[in-house]
Amino acid sequence: MKNNFYKKLLSIILTAMLILATIPFSCISVLAEESGVPVLYASKISNNTHLTLNSDTELIMDKELYIKSITGEYNLKVTGSEPLNITNAERTIEVHDFICYAPLIVTSTSEKYDEPTIKVWKFAVYCSELTIYGNYPLSATNININSIAVYIRALKECGMTGFYDTYISCETLEINSENTAIRSQNCVTVIVSKYCIINSNRDGIATSVSLTPDNNIYLGGRITINAERFGLSTNNGSIYSKGSPSGNARQLPALEQLHITADEPISAEGVINLRCPDAKITATGKDEPAIEGSSTYLGGVYDIKTNGGHGVFGKRGDSHFYSGYFKMSGPKGDYSAVKCIDLIIDEGLSVHTPQGATYDSEGIYDSNGNPAKEVEIYGIMDSMEIEMHKPVAGMKPVSDIRVLIGAFPLPSNCRLSEIKWYENDNRMTEGMVFKAGKEYRAEVVIYTTNYLCFPSGYMGKVNGKKVGTGLSDHNTTIHLRPNFGTCPKAVEEVALNIAAPVENEKPSTAVTASSSAYYVPTNSVKWEVFSSDIQTYTPMVTSTFIGARHYKVSFDVVANSGYGFPVELINPYDFDSCVTATVNGKPAYVYAVEEASTSKIRVSMLFGECNATIIRNIRIEVTPPKAGEHPDYTARVLGTGYSINTNKNSYYDAYWANQKWYYVKNGVSWWDVTDGGYDYVYDKDVFLPDHKYQCEVYVKTDDGYEFLMNTKTDPPTVPSVIVNGNPGDYTTLYGSGLNFEQEVKYTFNCSTQTLSKVGVIELSQPIAGGTPDYVATTLAPHLYEVTKITWYDALGEELPANTTFIAGMVYRVDVQIETNIVVDNNIDYRVAYFDCFTGKTSLNGVELEMINSKDANKEDLEEYFNHAYYTFANKPINLCYTFKPAPRPTTGDITVSGTATSFGSNTNDVTIQLIKSGEPEASYETVVKGKTAEYSIEGVSAGTYTLKVMKENHVTREYIVVVGNSSVVQDVKICLLGDVNMDGTVSILDATEVQKGIAGLVSLNEYQSKLADVNKDGKVSIIDATQIQKYIAGIIDKF
């Protein structure tokens, strides 16, 4: 028995050896067992290997690998971060399930027409890059691609075929296919967040006979398709995006862009339900429809063009237009812009054709009853609320706003045209600042793009309150006129005191202010303690302070009447405070509490470690050096019992330049210690990239405290030093008074800055009669600047500098920006690079998507001038933008509007008339009430008018108004008889003004002369001055 056992064992061993001998050496890899699944390591696999699976396997990419193929009827899971490259003349991957988390590059050079490069049951890829190249790149039952970038090139057949579900989600998708790009027998979901281009010589995305009831196409993100036949096509299925019932069920992101050019761009046997703010659908096939479904539901902004066929064709049901702007053109003969069984246009949308429009349940017709060929359907902008900072003395007039719009947030469908500021009814000019005691109001002009219109009579809101509102330019432009009243005095510095944390003491809520201009509400005081478990501050739960714990206090600071905080809006959606605060004499953090509030700020103070009387730890926080920035000389202590010794200041007297160059300031100094050096960094200098800088901070103890210091021990006993959370270099060990004064140091590495957000501001938009603006600035001029501005017309032709802009025309601009170079010791240092991949760019607050210049589509000017373009991070960026004017209004849309200011009664009528030149009677009239009232006269024909304003006890005033092909805004003001200085009251100042006018000391204008002529004898004399004095004294009660 025993001999037979050994014979059998020997036979098994010999058989195994023979099998192994038949396996090529290049296919043998070292296997490890992890979790019951054999594991292969790329580092132990030879390049150019044919990898054969004998079981379910995990391949760990611990190094980049180049192999020829992977085959086997098992599952393969690829993990790790190194790329897997597979190149072969035949099929490259043929396994059961293929799941990959590593970058994957697959290339097949097979000549076989229908041989898939990858043929698997389940294909699931979750990686940074997926590239497949071959005649027929991918065939799988289930496809799930969730990668950053996907590139597929199909030389002869489909780009990919999924026999069940196909799901693609990525930032970048590029498919070039000789046949259908994406084909599935079940549903297809495509979500591309940044850039998608699908080029196909057949269909873009197509589903055929469904294996389940879900034979639909789901779309999200930004998608562009160029196809010979169908762009999107479903057989017995539907097409959805977010905003449709099925689209929401799949939790799709919004479809931001859909550009399709094909013989028949969108075709579905089922429903088409798409919502997109940027859809361009172009049918190139003769007499083919652009959008064809059993029913169609469209929302957003659509430009639909055909080559003779229907624009939108609901062949068995509804064509439903909701919430947006739609433009259709191209149908010929019996074809029409919209053809369906039941046409539904949502309430609030208007239908327009060049010949006048009517529509019924089956389509849209011109005034002659013929099918309409060119149609526009646009919606109503029924909400406009903005938030603006109120004027505070010393602030510059705000040039940006935060806008809250319902359906279409900025910048898609609205643009800020301008903000006009008025000081005591006089237009403010560039460089002026607000002054305390002056009256201020503003006019904010916002226009919509894509023909969205504001309802007639709409009242907009500023800071939550309804304000005077005017409409112009076919109701696509809104004029919001908030009146801010008297400007308060500015509070730029806040000094507060509160009891600092002391071990075993209770937290205080009593905050004392050093000025009567502001106060701190007791109920706003909030104490927090640092939690090391979650690395953040949480509310105190103990009744007293605990030693060695870190504490923070925060509270609101409210301005008293007549004061305000100059919290300025410097960039769209970014708020910065122009207020500095100290708590117990130490710098504190300041925050804007409400985005448009100048009456309240929040102050936060980090007390740091609660120390005993002997301080064992010195914790300091400073601003690290940034390339291109000047040194920062503010430091914070993160502990109690000590502070920055701000009395330490040293400078070099550059007397020839009448300057003092500080190298120690407020107790902080900086030194360039690159390559062992030790050189001063003056406050006039900027930090250089690739340099090392040492920061030295002088600290001193507060009364009753001492630093732990004993230099006689070995090693010396000294406080630990922490700077910005890292161990400091050392404390001072020699000299006297070390228990009370110390110098701490820390060395920083300074590198080139990466700019993730860049923008150009203050570029004047084209205004009729104006010339191109060639002066603009950036959000950070010390880091990058505008190097070139080029203007173009609508056709892309460059404009001469002396061009005069024409009303109603489209103009384009290309603004080039480049990072700055600092020269030091004859060496050029570039202080910053642009983040070209994830960074954001903007022009005048409008965000522009940044793409590689090699991907620029210069053939499509609308697309080209709506992006920012880069080549390399250290090269210039070009911001290209199109200024689109509001539609040219017709005569019936012209309005004359403005603010009417008067005095006296708040209930008496203010009558405003327009009298056309040469006419005896008023052509138009409106009546308003109130001392400050908005008026609007609509449907004004072109011509020259006298605008006449009247009110009881006031002197009638006349203005000349010229009305052309655009609306006119004319503010008016009338005053009480006798109010010669026009301040709203009749006082001794007015009598004096009359006397000065008679003596020739001042010049009274025509209207002031009418105000002064209180006895109505047609001239201004001493009698009028006497009458005013009698009125003031109460001798007479009227003139």
QUITA-V121009 format. One record per pair of residues at least 12 apart in sequence whose C-alpha atoms are under 7 Angstrom apart, sorted by the first residue. I is the first residue (numbers start at 0). J is the second residue. Records with the same first field share a line. If there is no record, write none. Layout:
BEGIN
I: J  J
END
This chain:
BEGIN
25: 45  48
26: 48  49  50
28: 43  44
29: 43
36: 55  56  57
37: 56  57
38: 56  57  58
39: 57  58  59
40: 58  59  60  61
41: 58  59  60  61  62  64
42: 61  62
46: 64  65  66
47: 65  66  67
48: 66  67
49: 66  67  68  69
50: 68  69  70
51: 69  70  71
52: 70  71  73
53: 71
54: 73
55: 73  74  75
56: 74  75  76
57: 75  76  77
58: 76  77  78
59: 77  78  79
60: 78  79  80  81
61: 79  81
62: 81
63: 81  82  83
64: 82  83  84
65: 83  84  85
66: 84  85  86
67: 85  86  87  91
68: 85  87  91  92
69: 91  92  93
70: 92  93  94
71: 93  94
72: 94  95
73: 94  95  96
74: 94  95  96  97
75: 96  97  98
76: 97  98  99
77: 98  99  100  101
78: 99  100  101
79: 100  101
80: 101  102
81: 101  102
82: 101  102  103
83: 101  102  103  104
84: 103  104  105
85: 104  105  106
86: 105  106  107
87: 106  107  108
88: 107  108  109
89: 107  108  109
90: 107  115  116  117
91: 107  116  117
92: 116  117  118
93: 117  118  119
94: 119
95: 119  120  121
96: 119  120  121  122
97: 119  121  122  123
98: 122  123  124
99: 123  124  125
100: 124  125  126
101: 126
102: 126  127  128  129
103: 128  129  130
104: 129  130  131
105: 130  131  132
106: 131  132  133
107: 132  133
108: 133
112: 134  155  156
113: 135  156
114: 135
115: 135  136  137  138
116: 133  135  136  137
117: 136  137  138
118: 137  138  139
119: 138  139
120: 139  140  141
121: 139  140  141  142
122: 139  141  142  143
123: 142  143  144
124: 143  144  145  146
125: 144  145  146
126: 145  146  147
127: 146  147  148
128: 146  147  148  149
129: 146  148  149  150
130: 149  150  151
131: 150  151  152
132: 151  152  153
133: 152  153  154
134: 153  154  155  156
135: 153  154  155  156  157  158
136: 153  158  159
137: 158  159  160
138: 159  160  161
139: 160  161  162
140: 161  162  163
141: 161  162  163  164  165
142: 161  164  165  166
143: 165  166  167
144: 166  167  168
145: 167  168  169
146: 168  169
147: 169  170  171
148: 169  170  171  172
149: 171  172  173
150: 172  173  174
151: 173  174  175
152: 174  175  176
153: 175  176  177
154: 176  177
155: 177  178
156: 177  178
157: 176  177  178  179  180  181
158: 174  176  179  180  181
159: 180  181  182
160: 181  182  183
161: 182  183  184
162: 183  184  185
163: 183  184  185
164: 185  186  187
165: 183  186  187  188
166: 187  188  189
167: 188  189  190
168: 189  190  191
169: 190  191  192
170: 191  192  193  194
171: 191  193  194  195
172: 191  194  195  196
173: 195  196  197
174: 196  197  198
175: 197  198  199
176: 198  199  200
177: 199  200  201
178: 199  200  201  202
179: 199  201  202  203  204
180: 197  199  202  203  204
181: 203  204  205
182: 204  205  206
183: 205  206  207
184: 206  207  208  209  210
185: 206  209  210  211  213  214
186: 206  213  214  215  216
187: 215  216  217
188: 216  217  218
189: 217  218  219
190: 218  219  220
191: 219  220  221  222
192: 220  221
193: 221
194: 221
195: 221  222  223
196: 222  223  224
197: 223  224  225
198: 224  225  226
199: 225  226  227
200: 226  227
201: 226  227  228  229
202: 226  227  228  229  230
203: 224  226  229  230  231
204: 230  231  232
205: 231  232  233
206: 232  233  234
207: 233  234
208: 234
214: 235  236
215: 233  236  237  238
216: 237  238  239
217: 238  239  240  246
218: 239  240  254
219: 240  251  252  253  254
220: 252  253  254  255  256
221: 254  255  256  257
222: 256  257  258
223: 257  258  259
224: 258  259  260
225: 259  260  261
226: 260  261
227: 261  262
228: 261  262  263
229: 261  262  263  264  265
230: 259  260  261  263  264  265
231: 264  265  266
232: 265  266  267
233: 266  267  268
234: 267  268
235: 268  269
236: 267  268  269
237: 267  268  269  270  271
238: 267  270  271  272
239: 271  272  273
240: 253  254  272  273  274
241: 253  254  274
242: 274
243: 272
254: 274  275
255: 275  276  277
256: 275  276  277  278
257: 277  278  279
258: 278  279  280
259: 279  280  281
260: 280  281  282
261: 281  282  283
262: 282  283  284  287
263: 282  284  287  288  289
264: 280  281  282  289  290
265: 289  290  291
266: 290  291  292
267: 291  292
268: 292  293
269: 292  293  294
270: 292  293  294  295
271: 292  294  295  296
272: 295  296  297
273: 296  297  298
274: 297  298  299
275: 298  299  300
276: 299  300
277: 300  301
278: 300  301  302
279: 301  302  303
280: 302  303  304
281: 303  304  305
282: 304  305  306
283: 305  306
284: 306
285: 306  307  308
286: 306  307  308
287: 306  308  309
288: 305  308  309  310  311  312
289: 303  304  305  309  310  311
290: 310  311  312
291: 311  312  313
292: 312  313  314
293: 313  314  315  316
294: 313  314  315  316  317  318
295: 313  317  318  319
296: 318  319  320
297: 319  320  321
298: 320  321  322  323
299: 322  323  324
300: 323  324  325
301: 324  325  326
302: 325  326  327
303: 326  327  328
304: 327  328  329
305: 328  329  330
306: 329  330
307: 329  330  331  334
308: 330  331  334
309: 330  334  335  336  337  338
310: 327  330  335  336  337
311: 336  337  338
312: 337  338  339
313: 338  339  340
314: 339  340
315: 340
316: 339  340  341
317: 339  340  341  342  343
318: 339  341  342  343
319: 342  343  344
320: 343  344  345
321: 344  345
322: 378
323: 377  378
324: 376  377  378  449
325: 375  376  377
326: 374  375  376
327: 373  374  375
328: 372  373  374
329: 372
330: 372
331: 372
335: 370  371  372
336: 371  372  373  374
337: 362  363
338: 361  362
339: 361  362
340: 360  361
341: 360  361
342: 359  360  361  362
347: 378  379
348: 376  377  378  379
349: 376  377  378
350: 375  376
351: 374  375  376
352: 365  373  374  375
354: 366
377: 450  451
378: 451  452
379: 451  452  453  454
380: 451  452  453
381: 453  454
382: 404  405
383: 403  404  459  460
384: 402  403  404  459  460  461
385: 400  401  402  403  460  461  462
386: 400  401  402  461  462  595
387: 400  461  462  595
388: 595  596  597
389: 483  597
390: 433  486
391: 433  486  487  488  489  563  564  565
392: 433  434  435  486  487  488  489
393: 432  433  434  489
394: 432  433  565
395: 431  432  433
396: 420  432
397: 568
398: 418
399: 571
400: 571
401: 571  572
410: 845
412: 447  448  449
413: 445  446  447  448
414: 445  446  447
415: 444  445  446
416: 444  445  446
417: 443  444
418: 441  442  443  444
419: 441  442  443
420: 440  441  442
421: 439  440  441
422: 437  438  439  440
423: 437  438  439
434: 486
435: 486  487  488
436: 485  486  487
437: 485  486
438: 484  485  486
439: 482  483  484  485  486
440: 481  482  483  484
441: 480  481  482
442: 478  479  480  481
443: 478  479  480
444: 476  477  478  479
445: 476  477  478
446: 475  476  477  885
447: 475  476
448: 885
450: 475
451: 475
452: 474  475
453: 474  475
459: 479
461: 481
466: 479  480  481
467: 479  480  481  933
468: 480  933
469: 896  897  935
471: 893  894  966
472: 885  886  887  888  892  893  965  966
473: 888  892
475: 885
487: 561  562  563
488: 561  562  563
489: 562  563  564  565
490: 562  563  564
491: 564  565  577  578  579
492: 578  579  580
493: 579  580  581
494: 512  513  580  581  582
495: 510  511  512  513  581  582  583
496: 510  511  512  582  583
497: 509  510  511  583
500: 544  609
501: 544  609
502: 544  545  546  609
503: 543  544  545
504: 543  544
505: 542  543  544
506: 543
508: 521  524
509: 521
516: 558  559  562
517: 556  557  558  559
518: 556  557  558
519: 554  555  556  557
520: 555
523: 554  555
524: 553  554
525: 552  553  554
526: 538  539  551  552  553
527: 539  550  551  552
528: 549  550  551
529: 549  550
546: 609  610  611
547: 608  609  610
548: 608  609
549: 606  607  608  609
550: 605  606  607  608
551: 604  605  606
552: 603  604  605
553: 602  603  604
554: 601  602  603
555: 599  600  601  602
556: 599  600  601
557: 598  599  600
558: 598  599
563: 597  598
564: 578  597  598
565: 577  578  597
566: 591  597
571: 844
576: 589  590  591
582: 604
586: 635
587: 602  603  604
588: 602  603  604
589: 601  602  603
590: 602
605: 637
606: 637  638  639
607: 637  638  639
608: 637  638  639
609: 638  639
610: 638  639  640
612: 703  704  705
613: 704  705  706  707
614: 705  706  707
615: 706  707  718  719
616: 718  719  720
617: 718  719  720  721
618: 636  637  638  720  721  722
619: 634  635  636  637  721  722  723
620: 634  635  636  722  723
621: 633  634  635  723
623: 747
624: 686  749
625: 686  749  752
626: 686  687  688  749  750  751  752  830
627: 685  686  687  781  782  830
628: 685  686
629: 682  683  684  685  686
630: 682  685
632: 664  665  667
640: 700  701  704
641: 698  699  700  701
642: 698  699  700  701
643: 666  697  698  699
644: 666  697  698  699
645: 665  666
646: 665  666
647: 663  664  665  666
648: 663  664  665  666
649: 661  662  663  664
650: 662  663
660: 681  682  683
661: 681  682
662: 679  680  681  682
666: 696  697
667: 695  696  697
668: 694  695  696
669: 692  693  694  695
670: 692  693  694
671: 691  692  693
672: 691  692  693
673: 690  691
687: 749  828  830
688: 749  750  751  828  830
689: 749  750
690: 748  749
691: 746  747  748  749
692: 746  747  748
693: 744  745  746  747
694: 744  745  746
695: 742  743  744  745
696: 742  743  744
697: 741  742  743
698: 740  741  742
699: 739  740  741
700: 739  740
705: 738  739
706: 718  738  739
707: 738
708: 737  738
710: 732
722: 745
727: 743  744  745
728: 744  745
729: 743  744
730: 742  743
751: 830  831  832
752: 830  831  832
753: 831  832  833  834
754: 831  832  833  834
755: 833  834  838  839
756: 838  839  840
757: 778  839  840  841
758: 777  778  840  841  842
759: 775  776  777  778  841  842  843
760: 775  776  777  778  842  843
761: 775  776  843
762: 774  775  843
765: 804
766: 804
767: 804  805  806
768: 803  804  805
769: 803  804
770: 801  802  803  804
771: 790  800  802
773: 788
782: 818  819  830  831
783: 816  817  818  819
784: 816  817  818  819
785: 815  816  817
786: 815  816  817
787: 814  815
788: 813  814  815
789: 812  813  814
790: 811  812  813
791: 810  811  812
792: 809  810  811
793: 809  810  811
807: 884  886  887
808: 884
809: 882  883  884
810: 881  882
811: 864  880  881  882
812: 879  880  881
813: 877  878  879  880
814: 877  878  879
815: 875  876  877  878
816: 875  876  877
817: 874  875  876
818: 831  832
832: 872  873
833: 872  873
834: 872
835: 869  872
840: 867
847: 865  866  867
848: 866  867
849: 866  867  868
850: 867  868  869
851: 868  869  870
852: 868  869  870
864: 879  880  881
865: 879  880  881
866: 878  879  880
867: 879
888: 964  965
890: 938  939  940  964
891: 938  939
892: 937  938
893: 937  938  939  965  966
894: 935  936  937  938  939  966  967
895: 935  936  937  966  967  968  969
896: 934  935  936  967  968  969
897: 933  934  935  968  969  970
898: 931  932  933  934  970  971
899: 931  932  933  934  970  971  972
900: 930  931  932  971  972  973
901: 930  931  972  973  974
902: 930  974  975  983
905: 928  929  930
906: 928  929
907: 928
908: 926  927  928  950
909: 926  927  928  949  950
910: 925  926  927  948  949  950
911: 924  925  926  946  947  948  949
912: 924  925  946  947  948
913: 944  945  946  947
914: 944  945  946
915: 942  943  944  945
916: 943  944
941: 962  963  964
942: 961  962  963
943: 960  961  962
944: 959  960  961
945: 957  958  959  960
946: 958  959  960
952: 975  976
953: 973  974  975  976
954: 973  974  975  976  1010
955: 973
956: 973
976: 1010  1013
977: 989  1010  1011  1013  1027
978: 1010
979: 992  1007  1010  1011
986: 1031
987: 1028
990: 1024  1027  1028
993: 1011  1024
994: 1021  1024
997: 1020
1011: 1023
1013: 1038
1014: 1038
END
